[in-house]
Amino acid sequence: MAQSLVRVLPGEVPELLDLVSHYPDRYPGLLSSEGGASEEAGDVLFALPTGGIASVQGNPERVTGWGTGARFANPKRFTDSLDDWWRAERTAIDSRLPFAGGWCVFLSYEFAAEVEPSLDLTYAPAPPLAVALRCPAAIVVIRGAQTRAYAVVEEAHASAMSTLTRDYKRAQERQWSVPAAPRASLEPGNADVFQAAVAHAKTAIEAGEVYQANLSRQWRGAYSRQNACALYAALRESNPAPFSALVRLPEMDVVSSSPERL
């Protein structure tokens, strides 16, 4: 089983969003946690993706792959392809940090149908149902009484350490300025459809079929992908939450701020 290399990054911790903004191809995902009673706050900035696999919308049994993921994109379920890849390249877990090498994974709500085939889900008009990016490196920040930053690289990709330390130093030297929040006209989803879902959920609860239903009403707005970092910065400022994320995938960006790990 492969090992990971860890290096302390000295100096004041820069705004990690700066790295996502300047080098989107090198840093595809930023996960942040404000911590809690039993855990420290911190960030994981996934780095230097070498390839990936994706579950195709409308045909979850078709898995595509690129880069180092191409040979694992077998014509079968996404979870099986990812499991094969993980078994072939997994690294030993270092309990000191939340990252020791691996993958940045996105699973849509609709992807639940692969785990539980009995579900009858309506697929939203979105790109892949699931994506896994192979990221053998990351910058990890642990925030507590003393904030500490680390560069973590899988041993087989040791040469990537110099890229992480160089980019990190450049971010320290730059004066990060929060980009202007993008503006867009938002359109609410169909109110009748949402109200019908609420009525159905209440009926199901009364019948004892479920004890809880989490419903949401979708809103739509058009944003340029160039505005992903600005949108994330604005969301983080206006709606601070225990867990937030910005993940830049081949066909879409995911911007999230949530009270739960979603």
URRA-V654803 format. One line per field, one symbol per residue. ss: DSSP state (@ for helix, = for strand, . for the rest). psi: psi as a letter, one per 40 degrees, with the letter a starting at -180 (. if undefined). burial: # if it has 24 or more other ideal C-beta (glycine too) atoms within 12 Angstrom, else .. A space follows every 10 residues. Layout:
ss: ???
psi: ???
burial: ???
//
This chain:
ss: .=.=====.. ......@@@@ @@......== ===..=..=. ========== =====..... ..=====..@ @@.....@@@ @@@@@@@@@. =......... .======.@@ @@@@@..... .........= ========== ===....=== ====@@@..@ @@@@@@@@@@ @@@....... ......==.. @@@@@@@@@@ @@@@@@.... ........== ....@@@@@@ @@@@@@@@.. ..======.. ..======.. ..
psi: hiiihhhhhi ahhihddddd ddgdddgehh hiheaadeii iiihhiifhe aiiihhhege ehhiiibeed eegigaiddd ddddddddei iihhediehe ibihhhhidd eddddgeehg ihhigiaidi hhhhheiihh hhhadhhiii hhhidefdee dddddddddd dddihhhhih hiiihhhiih dddddddddd ddddddeedi eihhiihhii ihiideeddd ddddddddgh idhiihhhid eiihhihiei h.
burial: ...######. ..######## #.##.##### ###....... ########## #######..# ..#######. .##...###. ##..#...#. #..#..#### ########.# #.##...... .....##### ########## ##.....### ####..#..# #.###.##.. #......... .......... .......... .......... .......... ......#### ######.... .######### .######... ..
//
